[in-house]
Amino acid sequence: MSSYQYRCAVCGITWDEVTNRRQAEQERDRHRREAHDGGVPDGDGIRAQDSEPWPGRGVLLAGLLVMLFVMYSSWHGQ
Ligand SMILES: [Zn+2]
């Protein structure tokens, strides 16, 4: 699941994370209207954050360790 955060660099404000881009765009539009007379402040933007996709790094690392263990066992198990 992704999350989106709108930030206005001019005002130095970061809004709360929301779960869909449309919501962040609405916050952006409202802020531009109310605080900047509908103009676009320098450096404002919506930051998107993706949560770690499956398989995550931890899962890959665990798989690698298991593989090494199996190889080690087969070399030394006879
Ligand atoms: Zn602003």
N, CA, C, O and the ligand as a Tripos MOL2 file, in Angstrom:
@<TRIPOS>MOLECULE
protein
  313   311    79     0     0
PROTEIN
NO_CHARGES

@<TRIPOS>ATOM
      1 N           0.8480   -1.1980    0.0000 N.3       1 MET1
      2 CA          0.0000    0.0000    0.0000 C.3       1 MET1
      3 C           0.8820    1.2450    0.0000 C.2       1 MET1
      4 O           1.9330    1.2850    0.6400 O.2       1 MET1
      5 N           0.4320    2.2470   -0.7250 N.am      2 SER2
      6 CA          1.2070    3.4760   -0.8290 C.3       2 SER2
      7 C           0.6180    4.5350    0.0860 C.2       2 SER2
      8 O          -0.5480    4.4690    0.4760 O.2       2 SER2
      9 N           1.4460    5.5090    0.4160 N.am      3 SER3
     10 CA          0.9370    6.6600    1.1440 C.3       3 SER3
     11 C           1.4700    7.9240    0.4830 C.2       3 SER3
     12 O           2.5330    7.9230   -0.1390 O.2       3 SER3
     13 N           0.7120    8.9910    0.6320 N.am      4 TYR4
     14 CA          1.0580   10.2470   -0.0260 C.3       4 TYR4
     15 C           1.0550   11.3690    0.9990 C.2       4 TYR4
     16 O           0.2120   11.4170    1.8950 O.2       4 TYR4
     17 N           2.0170   12.2660    0.8460 N.am      5 GLN5
     18 CA          2.1230   13.4050    1.7490 C.3       5 GLN5
     19 C           2.3400   14.6610    0.9340 C.2       5 GLN5
     20 O           3.2400   14.7340    0.0970 O.2       5 GLN5
     21 N           1.5080   15.6390    1.1910 N.am      6 TYR6
     22 CA          1.7060   16.9190    0.5160 C.3       6 TYR6
     23 C           2.5500   17.8140    1.3940 C.2       6 TYR6
     24 O           2.3310   17.9060    2.6020 O.2       6 TYR6
     25 N           3.5210   18.4750    0.7750 N.am      7 ARG7
     26 CA          4.3640   19.4020    1.5140 C.3       7 ARG7
     27 C           4.4700   20.7170    0.7600 C.2       7 ARG7
     28 O           4.6860   20.7350   -0.4520 O.2       7 ARG7
     29 N           4.3150   21.8240    1.4920 N.am      8 CYS8
     30 CA          4.5400   23.1380    0.9220 C.3       8 CYS8
     31 C           5.8320   23.6930    1.5160 C.2       8 CYS8
     32 O           5.9060   23.9980    2.7060 O.2       8 CYS8
     33 N           6.8480   23.8160    0.6620 N.am      9 ALA9
     34 CA          8.1530   24.2550    1.1420 C.3       9 ALA9
     35 C           8.1330   25.7260    1.5430 C.2       9 ALA9
     36 O           8.8900   26.1400    2.4200 O.2       9 ALA9
     37 N           7.2730   26.5150    0.9060 N.am     10 VAL10
     38 CA          7.1970   27.9440    1.2130 C.3      10 VAL10
     39 C           6.7000   28.1480    2.6430 C.2      10 VAL10
     40 O           7.2620   28.9440    3.3960 O.2      10 VAL10
     41 N           5.6500   27.4300    3.0070 N.am     11 CYS11
     42 CA          5.0810   27.5420    4.3510 C.3      11 CYS11
     43 C           5.7900   26.6300    5.3480 C.2      11 CYS11
     44 O           5.6330   26.7890    6.5590 O.2      11 CYS11
     45 N           6.5640   25.6830    4.8460 N.am     12 GLY12
     46 CA          7.2400   24.7530    5.7280 C.3      12 GLY12
     47 C           6.2850   23.8060    6.4290 C.2      12 GLY12
     48 O           6.5000   23.4260    7.5800 O.2      12 GLY12
     49 N           5.2430   23.4330    5.7310 N.am     13 ILE13
     50 CA          4.2300   22.5550    6.3310 C.3      13 ILE13
     51 C           4.1680   21.2410    5.5650 C.2      13 ILE13
     52 O           4.1350   21.2380    4.3340 O.2      13 ILE13
     53 N           4.1520   20.1310    6.2850 N.am     14 THR14
     54 CA          3.8910   18.8310    5.6790 C.3      14 THR14
     55 C           2.5750   18.3120    6.2320 C.2      14 THR14
     56 O           2.3830   18.2450    7.4460 O.2      14 THR14
     57 N           1.6870   17.9520    5.3500 N.am     15 TRP15
     58 CA          0.3760   17.4520    5.7680 C.3      15 TRP15
     59 C           0.4760   15.9960    6.1990 C.2      15 TRP15
     60 O           1.4590   15.3110    5.9130 O.2      15 TRP15
     61 N          -0.5510   15.5450    6.8850 N.am     16 ASP16
     62 CA         -0.5780   14.1500    7.3120 C.3      16 ASP16
     63 C          -0.5940   13.2130    6.1070 C.2      16 ASP16
     64 O          -1.0890   13.5650    5.0360 O.2      16 ASP16
     65 N          -0.0470   12.0270    6.2990 N.am     17 GLU17
     66 CA         -0.0870   11.0140    5.2440 C.3      17 GLU17
     67 C          -1.5170   10.6110    4.9440 C.2      17 GLU17
     68 O          -2.3350   10.4380    5.8480 O.2      17 GLU17
     69 N          -1.8040   10.4650    3.6640 N.am     18 VAL18
     70 CA         -3.1000    9.9220    3.2590 C.3      18 VAL18
     71 C          -2.8400    8.7200    2.3730 C.2      18 VAL18
     72 O          -1.7290    8.5420    1.8730 O.2      18 VAL18
     73 N          -3.8490    7.9020    2.1770 N.am     19 THR19
     74 CA         -3.6220    6.6280    1.4990 C.3      19 THR19
     75 C          -3.9190    6.6730    0.0130 C.2      19 THR19
     76 O          -3.6270    5.7090   -0.6950 O.2      19 THR19
     77 N          -4.4930    7.7650   -0.4860 N.am     20 ASN20
     78 CA         -4.6210    7.8400   -1.9370 C.3      20 ASN20
     79 C          -4.2320    9.2120   -2.4490 C.2      20 ASN20
     80 O          -4.3590   10.2320   -1.7720 O.2      20 ASN20
     81 N          -3.7470    9.1820   -3.6950 N.am     21 ARG21
     82 CA         -3.1720   10.3700   -4.2810 C.3      21 ARG21
     83 C          -4.2050   11.4900   -4.4350 C.2      21 ARG21
     84 O          -3.8930   12.6710   -4.2830 O.2      21 ARG21
     85 N          -5.4390   11.0890   -4.7390 N.am     22 ARG22
     86 CA         -6.5080   12.0600   -4.9450 C.3      22 ARG22
     87 C          -6.7030   12.9510   -3.7100 C.2      22 ARG22
     88 O          -6.9180   14.1580   -3.8130 O.2      22 ARG22
     89 N          -6.6190   12.3080   -2.5440 N.am     23 GLN23
     90 CA         -6.7890   13.0270   -1.2840 C.3      23 GLN23
     91 C          -5.6610   14.0430   -1.0820 C.2      23 GLN23
     92 O          -5.8960   15.1720   -0.6500 O.2      23 GLN23
     93 N          -4.4470   13.6270   -1.3980 N.am     24 ALA24
     94 CA         -3.3100   14.5330   -1.2700 C.3      24 ALA24
     95 C          -3.4400   15.6960   -2.2520 C.2      24 ALA24
     96 O          -3.0700   16.8270   -1.9350 O.2      24 ALA24
     97 N          -3.9660   15.4130   -3.4430 N.am     25 GLU25
     98 CA         -4.1610   16.4710   -4.4360 C.3      25 GLU25
     99 C          -5.2160   17.4710   -3.9730 C.2      25 GLU25
    100 O          -5.1080   18.6690   -4.2350 O.2      25 GLU25
    101 N          -6.2360   16.9650   -3.2820 N.am     26 GLN26
    102 CA         -7.2640   17.8630   -2.7520 C.3      26 GLN26
    103 C          -6.6830   18.7690   -1.6740 C.2      26 GLN26
    104 O          -7.0000   19.9580   -1.6260 O.2      26 GLN26
    105 N          -5.8330   18.2180   -0.8090 N.am     27 GLU27
    106 CA         -5.1770   19.0340    0.2140 C.3      27 GLU27
    107 C          -4.2930   20.0850   -0.4370 C.2      27 GLU27
    108 O          -4.2580   21.2390   -0.0120 O.2      27 GLU27
    109 N          -3.5740   19.6610   -1.4840 N.am     28 ARG28
    110 CA         -2.7150   20.5880   -2.2060 C.3      28 ARG28
    111 C          -3.5220   21.7310   -2.8180 C.2      28 ARG28
    112 O          -3.1850   22.9040   -2.6610 O.2      28 ARG28
    113 N          -4.6030   21.3590   -3.5240 N.am     29 ASP29
    114 CA         -5.4180   22.3820   -4.1880 C.3      29 ASP29
    115 C          -6.0180   23.3520   -3.1740 C.2      29 ASP29
    116 O          -6.0420   24.5620   -3.3990 O.2      29 ASP29
    117 N          -6.5020   22.8120   -2.0550 N.am     30 ARG30
    118 CA         -7.1050   23.6630   -1.0340 C.3      30 ARG30
    119 C          -6.0690   24.6250   -0.4560 C.2      30 ARG30
    120 O          -6.3430   25.8110   -0.2700 O.2      30 ARG30
    121 N          -4.8700   24.0980   -0.1740 N.am     31 HIS31
    122 CA         -3.8310   24.9480    0.3990 C.3      31 HIS31
    123 C          -3.3920   26.0230   -0.5880 C.2      31 HIS31
    124 O          -3.2010   27.1790   -0.2110 O.2      31 HIS31
    125 N          -3.2320   25.6410   -1.8490 N.am     32 ARG32
    126 CA         -2.8430   26.6300   -2.8570 C.3      32 ARG32
    127 C          -3.8690   27.7560   -2.9330 C.2      32 ARG32
    128 O          -3.5190   28.9310   -3.0420 O.2      32 ARG32
    129 N          -5.1520   27.3680   -2.8730 N.am     33 ARG33
    130 CA         -6.2220   28.3560   -2.9410 C.3      33 ARG33
    131 C          -6.2220   29.2740   -1.7220 C.2      33 ARG33
    132 O          -6.2900   30.4970   -1.8410 O.2      33 ARG33
    133 N          -6.1430   28.6460   -0.5400 N.am     34 GLU34
    134 CA         -6.3260   29.4080    0.6930 C.3      34 GLU34
    135 C          -5.0920   30.2160    1.0730 C.2      34 GLU34
    136 O          -5.2210   31.3400    1.5600 O.2      34 GLU34
    137 N          -3.9120   29.6730    0.8620 N.am     35 ALA35
    138 CA         -2.7060   30.3330    1.3470 C.3      35 ALA35
    139 C          -1.9420   31.0620    0.2550 C.2      35 ALA35
    140 O          -1.1720   31.9780    0.5440 O.2      35 ALA35
    141 N          -2.1440   30.6710   -0.9840 N.am     36 HIS36
    142 CA         -1.3390   31.2630   -2.0560 C.3      36 HIS36
    143 C          -2.2080   31.8240   -3.1710 C.2      36 HIS36
    144 O          -1.7420   31.9770   -4.3010 O.2      36 HIS36
    145 N          -3.4570   32.1300   -2.8710 N.am     37 ASP37
    146 CA         -4.3750   32.7110   -3.8570 C.3      37 ASP37
    147 C          -4.4410   31.9090   -5.1430 C.2      37 ASP37
    148 O          -4.5660   32.4800   -6.2270 O.2      37 ASP37
    149 N          -4.3580   30.5910   -5.0330 N.am     38 GLY38
    150 CA         -4.4730   29.7310   -6.2010 C.3      38 GLY38
    151 C          -3.1770   29.5720   -6.9730 C.2      38 GLY38
    152 O          -3.1390   28.8430   -7.9640 O.2      38 GLY38
    153 N          -2.1130   30.2400   -6.5410 N.am     39 GLY39
    154 CA         -0.8240   30.1020   -7.2170 C.3      39 GLY39
    155 C          -0.1120   28.8400   -6.7760 C.2      39 GLY39
    156 O          -0.5350   28.1580   -5.8430 O.2      39 GLY39
    157 N           0.9810   28.5440   -7.4680 N.am     40 VAL40
    158 CA          1.7640   27.3500   -7.1420 C.3      40 VAL40
    159 C           3.0070   27.7740   -6.3740 C.2      40 VAL40
    160 O           3.8960   28.4060   -6.9460 O.2      40 VAL40
    161 N           3.0880   27.4430   -5.0960 N.am     41 PRO41
    162 CA          4.2670   27.8210   -4.3200 C.3      41 PRO41
    163 C           5.5020   27.0530   -4.7680 C.2      41 PRO41
    164 O           5.4050   25.9030   -5.1940 O.2      41 PRO41
    165 N           6.6640   27.6950   -4.6700 N.am     42 ASP42
    166 CA          7.9120   27.0290   -5.0430 C.3      42 ASP42
    167 C           8.1360   25.8040   -4.1740 C.2      42 ASP42
    168 O           8.0090   25.8550   -2.9500 O.2      42 ASP42
    169 N           8.4660   24.7190   -4.8210 N.am     43 GLY43
    170 CA          8.8970   23.5430   -4.0790 C.3      43 GLY43
    171 C           7.7970   22.7920   -3.3670 C.2      43 GLY43
    172 O           8.0750   21.9890   -2.4760 O.2      43 GLY43
    173 N           6.5400   23.0370   -3.7410 N.am     44 ASP44
    174 CA          5.5110   22.1910   -3.1300 C.3      44 ASP44
    175 C           5.3940   20.9080   -3.9360 C.2      44 ASP44
    176 O           5.7580   20.8770   -5.1110 O.2      44 ASP44
    177 N           4.9050   19.8850   -3.3320 N.am     45 GLY45
    178 CA          4.7940   18.6270   -4.0630 C.3      45 GLY45
    179 C           4.2070   17.5350   -3.2040 C.2      45 GLY45
    180 O           4.1110   17.6420   -1.9810 O.2      45 GLY45
    181 N           3.8190   16.4820   -3.8900 N.am     46 ILE46
    182 CA          3.2590   15.3190   -3.2130 C.3      46 ILE46
    183 C           4.3020   14.2150   -3.2340 C.2      46 ILE46
    184 O           4.7860   13.8180   -4.2940 O.2      46 ILE46
    185 N           4.6360   13.7360   -2.0690 N.am     47 ARG47
    186 CA          5.6200   12.6780   -1.9720 C.3      47 ARG47
    187 C           4.9020   11.3440   -1.8310 C.2      47 ARG47
    188 O           4.0680   11.1620   -0.9440 O.2      47 ARG47
    189 N           5.2360   10.4230   -2.7120 N.am     48 ALA48
    190 CA          4.6140    9.1020   -2.6600 C.3      48 ALA48
    191 C           5.5820    8.1200   -2.0260 C.2      48 ALA48
    192 O           6.7670    8.0960   -2.3590 O.2      48 ALA48
    193 N           5.0760    7.3230   -1.1270 N.am     49 GLN49
    194 CA          5.9120    6.3110   -0.4890 C.3      49 GLN49
    195 C           5.2750    4.9500   -0.6830 C.2      49 GLN49
    196 O           4.1400    4.7120   -0.2720 O.2      49 GLN49
    197 N           6.0230    4.0680   -1.3120 N.am     50 ASP50
    198 CA          5.5340    2.7040   -1.4590 C.3      50 ASP50
    199 C           6.0390    1.8900   -0.2920 C.2      50 ASP50
    200 O           7.2090    1.9740    0.0810 O.2      50 ASP50
    201 N           5.1630    1.1150    0.2730 N.am     51 SER51
    202 CA          5.6380    0.1770    1.2730 C.3      51 SER51
    203 C           6.4110   -0.9100    0.5280 C.2      51 SER51
    204 O           6.2260   -1.1070   -0.6730 O.2      51 SER51
    205 N           7.2560   -1.5960    1.2400 N.am     52 GLU52
    206 CA          8.1770   -2.5430    0.6140 C.3      52 GLU52
    207 C           7.4190   -3.6050   -0.1850 C.2      52 GLU52
    208 O           6.5430   -4.2740    0.3640 O.2      52 GLU52
    209 N           7.7380   -3.7690   -1.4570 N.am     53 PRO53
    210 CA          7.0320   -4.7590   -2.2720 C.3      53 PRO53
    211 C           7.4370   -6.1770   -1.8830 C.2      53 PRO53
    212 O           8.5420   -6.4120   -1.3930 O.2      53 PRO53
    213 N           6.5330   -7.1030   -2.1060 N.am     54 TRP54
    214 CA          6.8320   -8.5120   -1.8180 C.3      54 TRP54
    215 C           7.6070   -9.1290   -2.9580 C.2      54 TRP54
    216 O           7.2080   -8.8830   -4.0960 O.2      54 TRP54
    217 N           8.6680   -9.9020   -2.7940 N.am     55 PRO55
    218 CA          9.2250  -10.1850   -1.4760 C.3      55 PRO55
    219 C          10.1380   -9.0600   -1.0090 C.2      55 PRO55
    220 O          10.9120   -8.5140   -1.7950 O.2      55 PRO55
    221 N          10.0490   -8.7300    0.2210 N.am     56 GLY56
    222 CA         10.8700   -7.6520    0.7610 C.3      56 GLY56
    223 C          12.3120   -8.0690    0.8980 C.2      56 GLY56
    224 O          12.6580   -9.2280    0.6690 O.2      56 GLY56
    225 N          13.1480   -7.1340    1.2680 N.am     57 ARG57
    226 CA         14.5740   -7.3970    1.3810 C.3      57 ARG57
    227 C          14.8610   -8.4400    2.4520 C.2      57 ARG57
    228 O          15.7500   -9.2780    2.3020 O.2      57 ARG57
    229 N          14.0930   -8.3740    3.5340 N.am     58 GLY58
    230 CA         14.2960   -9.3210    4.6260 C.3      58 GLY58
    231 C          14.0410  -10.7470    4.1910 C.2      58 GLY58
    232 O          14.7510  -11.6680    4.5930 O.2      58 GLY58
    233 N          13.0070  -10.9270    3.3530 N.am     59 VAL59
    234 CA         12.6610  -12.2690    2.8790 C.3      59 VAL59
    235 C          13.7600  -12.8020    1.9680 C.2      59 VAL59
    236 O          14.1280  -13.9740    2.0560 O.2      59 VAL59
    237 N          14.2870  -11.9430    1.0910 N.am     60 LEU60
    238 CA         15.3570  -12.3650    0.1890 C.3      60 LEU60
    239 C          16.6090  -12.7430    0.9710 C.2      60 LEU60
    240 O          17.2790  -13.7250    0.6510 O.2      60 LEU60
    241 N          16.9140  -11.9610    1.9920 N.am     61 LEU61
    242 CA         18.0870  -12.2350    2.8120 C.3      61 LEU61
    243 C          17.9320  -13.5680    3.5430 C.2      61 LEU61
    244 O          18.8750  -14.3560    3.6160 O.2      61 LEU61
    245 N          16.7370  -13.8130    4.0820 N.am     62 ALA62
    246 CA         16.4730  -15.0700    4.7760 C.3      62 ALA62
    247 C          16.6170  -16.2420    3.8120 C.2      62 ALA62
    248 O          17.1830  -17.2780    4.1610 O.2      62 ALA62
    249 N          16.0960  -16.0680    2.5870 N.am     63 GLY63
    250 CA         16.2050  -17.1160    1.5830 C.3      63 GLY63
    251 C          17.6580  -17.4150    1.2450 C.2      63 GLY63
    252 O          18.0360  -18.5730    1.0670 O.2      63 GLY63
    253 N          18.4650  -16.3710    1.1570 N.am     64 LEU64
    254 CA         19.8820  -16.5290    0.8470 C.3      64 LEU64
    255 C          20.5810  -17.3100    1.9590 C.2      64 LEU64
    256 O          21.3900  -18.2000    1.6960 O.2      64 LEU64
    257 N          20.2530  -16.9590    3.2110 N.am     65 LEU65
    258 CA         20.8620  -17.6510    4.3450 C.3      65 LEU65
    259 C          20.4800  -19.1210    4.3630 C.2      65 LEU65
    260 O          21.3220  -19.9760    4.6380 O.2      65 LEU65
    261 N          19.2140  -19.4280    4.0710 N.am     66 VAL66
    262 CA         18.7520  -20.8150    4.0360 C.3      66 VAL66
    263 C          19.5010  -21.5840    2.9540 C.2      66 VAL66
    264 O          19.9110  -22.7260    3.1580 O.2      66 VAL66
    265 N          19.6750  -20.9300    1.7810 N.am     67 MET67
    266 CA         20.3600  -21.5680    0.6700 C.3      67 MET67
    267 C          21.8130  -21.8740    1.0420 C.2      67 MET67
    268 O          22.3240  -22.9560    0.7530 O.2      67 MET67
    269 N          22.4710  -20.9030    1.6890 N.am     68 LEU68
    270 CA         23.8540  -21.1130    2.1140 C.3      68 LEU68
    271 C          23.9400  -22.2550    3.1230 C.2      68 LEU68
    272 O          24.8590  -23.0730    3.0790 O.2      68 LEU68
    273 N          22.9590  -22.2970    4.0380 N.am     69 PHE69
    274 CA         22.9470  -23.3440    5.0530 C.3      69 PHE69
    275 C          22.7940  -24.7140    4.4050 C.2      69 PHE69
    276 O          23.4770  -25.6670    4.7810 O.2      69 PHE69
    277 N          21.8800  -24.8100    3.4140 N.am     70 VAL70
    278 CA         21.6450  -26.0800    2.7280 C.3      70 VAL70
    279 C          22.9030  -26.5120    1.9820 C.2      70 VAL70
    280 O          23.2720  -27.6860    2.0120 O.2      70 VAL70
    281 N          23.5710  -25.5560    1.3060 N.am     71 MET71
    282 CA         24.7960  -25.8880    0.5800 C.3      71 MET71
    283 C          25.8850  -26.3400    1.5470 C.2      71 MET71
    284 O          26.6000  -27.3080    1.2910 O.2      71 MET71
    285 N          25.9970  -25.6220    2.6620 N.am     72 TYR72
    286 CA         26.9970  -25.9690    3.6720 C.3      72 TYR72
    287 C          26.7390  -27.3710    4.2150 C.2      72 TYR72
    288 O          27.6640  -28.1660    4.3870 O.2      72 TYR72
    289 N          25.4540  -27.6640    4.4850 N.am     73 SER73
    290 CA         25.0800  -28.9780    5.0340 C.3      73 SER73
    291 C          25.4170  -30.0860    4.0510 C.2      73 SER73
    292 O          25.9200  -31.1370    4.4500 O.2      73 SER73
    293 N          25.1450  -29.8630    2.7650 N.am     74 SER74
    294 CA         25.3810  -30.9230    1.7920 C.3      74 SER74
    295 C          26.8710  -31.1540    1.5660 C.2      74 SER74
    296 O          27.2750  -32.2630    1.2170 O.2      74 SER74
    297 N          27.6910  -30.1300    1.7570 N.am     75 TRP75
    298 CA         29.1330  -30.3110    1.6250 C.3      75 TRP75
    299 C          29.7090  -31.0900    2.7930 C.2      75 TRP75
    300 O          30.5990  -31.9240    2.6290 O.2      75 TRP75
    301 N          29.1750  -30.7980    3.9910 N.am     76 HIS76
    302 CA         29.7980  -31.3450    5.1860 C.3      76 HIS76
    303 C          29.0230  -32.4650    5.8200 C.2      76 HIS76
    304 O          29.4320  -33.0000    6.8500 O.2      76 HIS76
    305 N          27.8980  -32.8340    5.2180 N.am     77 GLY77
    306 CA         27.0310  -33.8130    5.8650 C.3      77 GLY77
    307 C          27.3460  -35.2500    5.5150 C.2      77 GLY77
    308 O          26.6690  -36.1610    5.9900 O.2      77 GLY77
    309 N          28.3810  -35.4800    4.6750 N.am     78 GLN78
    310 CA         28.6200  -36.8560    4.2480 C.3      78 GLN78
    311 C          29.8040  -37.4890    4.9600 C.2      78 GLN78
    312 O          30.1300  -38.6480    4.7060 O.2      78 GLN78
    313 ZN          2.0250   27.1560    1.3710 Zn       79 ZN79
@<TRIPOS>BOND
     1     1     2 1
     2     2     3 1
     3     3     4 2
     4     3     5 am
     5     5     6 1
     6     6     7 1
     7     7     8 2
     8     7     9 am
     9     9    10 1
    10    10    11 1
    11    11    12 2
    12    11    13 am
    13    13    14 1
    14    14    15 1
    15    15    16 2
    16    15    17 am
    17    17    18 1
    18    18    19 1
    19    19    20 2
    20    19    21 am
    21    21    22 1
    22    22    23 1
    23    23    24 2
    24    23    25 am
    25    25    26 1
    26    26    27 1
    27    27    28 2
    28    27    29 am
    29    29    30 1
    30    30    31 1
    31    31    32 2
    32    31    33 am
    33    33    34 1
    34    34    35 1
    35    35    36 2
    36    35    37 am
    37    37    38 1
    38    38    39 1
    39    39    40 2
    40    39    41 am
    41    41    42 1
    42    42    43 1
    43    43    44 2
    44    43    45 am
    45    45    46 1
    46    46    47 1
    47    47    48 2
    48    47    49 am
    49    49    50 1
    50    50    51 1
    51    51    52 2
    52    51    53 am
    53    53    54 1
    54    54    55 1
    55    55    56 2
    56    55    57 am
    57    57    58 1
    58    58    59 1
    59    59    60 2
    60    59    61 am
    61    61    62 1
    62    62    63 1
    63    63    64 2
    64    63    65 am
    65    65    66 1
    66    66    67 1
    67    67    68 2
    68    67    69 am
    69    69    70 1
    70    70    71 1
    71    71    72 2
    72    71    73 am
    73    73    74 1
    74    74    75 1
    75    75    76 2
    76    75    77 am
    77    77    78 1
    78    78    79 1
    79    79    80 2
    80    79    81 am
    81    81    82 1
    82    82    83 1
    83    83    84 2
    84    83    85 am
    85    85    86 1
    86    86    87 1
    87    87    88 2
    88    87    89 am
    89    89    90 1
    90    90    91 1
    91    91    92 2
    92    91    93 am
    93    93    94 1
    94    94    95 1
    95    95    96 2
    96    95    97 am
    97    97    98 1
    98    98    99 1
    99    99   100 2
   100    99   101 am
   101   101   102 1
   102   102   103 1
   103   103   104 2
   104   103   105 am
   105   105   106 1
   106   106   107 1
   107   107   108 2
   108   107   109 am
   109   109   110 1
   110   110   111 1
   111   111   112 2
   112   111   113 am
   113   113   114 1
   114   114   115 1
   115   115   116 2
   116   115   117 am
   117   117   118 1
   118   118   119 1
   119   119   120 2
   120   119   121 am
   121   121   122 1
   122   122   123 1
   123   123   124 2
   124   123   125 am
   125   125   126 1
   126   126   127 1
   127   127   128 2
   128   127   129 am
   129   129   130 1
   130   130   131 1
   131   131   132 2
   132   131   133 am
   133   133   134 1
   134   134   135 1
   135   135   136 2
   136   135   137 am
   137   137   138 1
   138   138   139 1
   139   139   140 2
   140   139   141 am
   141   141   142 1
   142   142   143 1
   143   143   144 2
   144   143   145 am
   145   145   146 1
   146   146   147 1
   147   147   148 2
   148   147   149 am
   149   149   150 1
   150   150   151 1
   151   151   152 2
   152   151   153 am
   153   153   154 1
   154   154   155 1
   155   155   156 2
   156   155   157 am
   157   157   158 1
   158   158   159 1
   159   159   160 2
   160   159   161 am
   161   161   162 1
   162   162   163 1
   163   163   164 2
   164   163   165 am
   165   165   166 1
   166   166   167 1
   167   167   168 2
   168   167   169 am
   169   169   170 1
   170   170   171 1
   171   171   172 2
   172   171   173 am
   173   173   174 1
   174   174   175 1
   175   175   176 2
   176   175   177 am
   177   177   178 1
   178   178   179 1
   179   179   180 2
   180   179   181 am
   181   181   182 1
   182   182   183 1
   183   183   184 2
   184   183   185 am
   185   185   186 1
   186   186   187 1
   187   187   188 2
   188   187   189 am
   189   189   190 1
   190   190   191 1
   191   191   192 2
   192   191   193 am
   193   193   194 1
   194   194   195 1
   195   195   196 2
   196   195   197 am
   197   197   198 1
   198   198   199 1
   199   199   200 2
   200   199   201 am
   201   201   202 1
   202   202   203 1
   203   203   204 2
   204   203   205 am
   205   205   206 1
   206   206   207 1
   207   207   208 2
   208   207   209 am
   209   209   210 1
   210   210   211 1
   211   211   212 2
   212   211   213 am
   213   213   214 1
   214   214   215 1
   215   215   216 2
   216   215   217 am
   217   217   218 1
   218   218   219 1
   219   219   220 2
   220   219   221 am
   221   221   222 1
   222   222   223 1
   223   223   224 2
   224   223   225 am
   225   225   226 1
   226   226   227 1
   227   227   228 2
   228   227   229 am
   229   229   230 1
   230   230   231 1
   231   231   232 2
   232   231   233 am
   233   233   234 1
   234   234   235 1
   235   235   236 2
   236   235   237 am
   237   237   238 1
   238   238   239 1
   239   239   240 2
   240   239   241 am
   241   241   242 1
   242   242   243 1
   243   243   244 2
   244   243   245 am
   245   245   246 1
   246   246   247 1
   247   247   248 2
   248   247   249 am
   249   249   250 1
   250   250   251 1
   251   251   252 2
   252   251   253 am
   253   253   254 1
   254   254   255 1
   255   255   256 2
   256   255   257 am
   257   257   258 1
   258   258   259 1
   259   259   260 2
   260   259   261 am
   261   261   262 1
   262   262   263 1
   263   263   264 2
   264   263   265 am
   265   265   266 1
   266   266   267 1
   267   267   268 2
   268   267   269 am
   269   269   270 1
   270   270   271 1
   271   271   272 2
   272   271   273 am
   273   273   274 1
   274   274   275 1
   275   275   276 2
   276   275   277 am
   277   277   278 1
   278   278   279 1
   279   279   280 2
   280   279   281 am
   281   281   282 1
   282   282   283 1
   283   283   284 2
   284   283   285 am
   285   285   286 1
   286   286   287 1
   287   287   288 2
   288   287   289 am
   289   289   290 1
   290   290   291 1
   291   291   292 2
   292   291   293 am
   293   293   294 1
   294   294   295 1
   295   295   296 2
   296   295   297 am
   297   297   298 1
   298   298   299 1
   299   299   300 2
   300   299   301 am
   301   301   302 1
   302   302   303 1
   303   303   304 2
   304   303   305 am
   305   305   306 1
   306   306   307 1
   307   307   308 2
   308   307   309 am
   309   309   310 1
   310   310   311 1
   311   311   312 2
@<TRIPOS>SUBSTRUCTURE
     1 MET1         2 RESIDUE 1 A MET
     2 SER2         6 RESIDUE 1 A SER
     3 SER3        10 RESIDUE 1 A SER
     4 TYR4        14 RESIDUE 1 A TYR
     5 GLN5        18 RESIDUE 1 A GLN
     6 TYR6        22 RESIDUE 1 A TYR
     7 ARG7        26 RESIDUE 1 A ARG
     8 CYS8        30 RESIDUE 1 A CYS
     9 ALA9        34 RESIDUE 1 A ALA
    10 VAL10       38 RESIDUE 1 A VAL
    11 CYS11       42 RESIDUE 1 A CYS
    12 GLY12       46 RESIDUE 1 A GLY
    13 ILE13       50 RESIDUE 1 A ILE
    14 THR14       54 RESIDUE 1 A THR
    15 TRP15       58 RESIDUE 1 A TRP
    16 ASP16       62 RESIDUE 1 A ASP
    17 GLU17       66 RESIDUE 1 A GLU
    18 VAL18       70 RESIDUE 1 A VAL
    19 THR19       74 RESIDUE 1 A THR
    20 ASN20       78 RESIDUE 1 A ASN
    21 ARG21       82 RESIDUE 1 A ARG
    22 ARG22       86 RESIDUE 1 A ARG
    23 GLN23       90 RESIDUE 1 A GLN
    24 ALA24       94 RESIDUE 1 A ALA
    25 GLU25       98 RESIDUE 1 A GLU
    26 GLN26      102 RESIDUE 1 A GLN
    27 GLU27      106 RESIDUE 1 A GLU
    28 ARG28      110 RESIDUE 1 A ARG
    29 ASP29      114 RESIDUE 1 A ASP
    30 ARG30      118 RESIDUE 1 A ARG
    31 HIS31      122 RESIDUE 1 A HIS
    32 ARG32      126 RESIDUE 1 A ARG
    33 ARG33      130 RESIDUE 1 A ARG
    34 GLU34      134 RESIDUE 1 A GLU
    35 ALA35      138 RESIDUE 1 A ALA
    36 HIS36      142 RESIDUE 1 A HIS
    37 ASP37      146 RESIDUE 1 A ASP
    38 GLY38      150 RESIDUE 1 A GLY
    39 GLY39      154 RESIDUE 1 A GLY
    40 VAL40      158 RESIDUE 1 A VAL
    41 PRO41      162 RESIDUE 1 A PRO
    42 ASP42      166 RESIDUE 1 A ASP
    43 GLY43      170 RESIDUE 1 A GLY
    44 ASP44      174 RESIDUE 1 A ASP
    45 GLY45      178 RESIDUE 1 A GLY
    46 ILE46      182 RESIDUE 1 A ILE
    47 ARG47      186 RESIDUE 1 A ARG
    48 ALA48      190 RESIDUE 1 A ALA
    49 GLN49      194 RESIDUE 1 A GLN
    50 ASP50      198 RESIDUE 1 A ASP
    51 SER51      202 RESIDUE 1 A SER
    52 GLU52      206 RESIDUE 1 A GLU
    53 PRO53      210 RESIDUE 1 A PRO
    54 TRP54      214 RESIDUE 1 A TRP
    55 PRO55      218 RESIDUE 1 A PRO
    56 GLY56      222 RESIDUE 1 A GLY
    57 ARG57      226 RESIDUE 1 A ARG
    58 GLY58      230 RESIDUE 1 A GLY
    59 VAL59      234 RESIDUE 1 A VAL
    60 LEU60      238 RESIDUE 1 A LEU
    61 LEU61      242 RESIDUE 1 A LEU
    62 ALA62      246 RESIDUE 1 A ALA
    63 GLY63      250 RESIDUE 1 A GLY
    64 LEU64      254 RESIDUE 1 A LEU
    65 LEU65      258 RESIDUE 1 A LEU
    66 VAL66      262 RESIDUE 1 A VAL
    67 MET67      266 RESIDUE 1 A MET
    68 LEU68      270 RESIDUE 1 A LEU
    69 PHE69      274 RESIDUE 1 A PHE
    70 VAL70      278 RESIDUE 1 A VAL
    71 MET71      282 RESIDUE 1 A MET
    72 TYR72      286 RESIDUE 1 A TYR
    73 SER73      290 RESIDUE 1 A SER
    74 SER74      294 RESIDUE 1 A SER
    75 TRP75      298 RESIDUE 1 A TRP
    76 HIS76      302 RESIDUE 1 A HIS
    77 GLY77      306 RESIDUE 1 A GLY
    78 GLN78      310 RESIDUE 1 A GLN
    79 ZN79       313 GROUP 0 **** ****
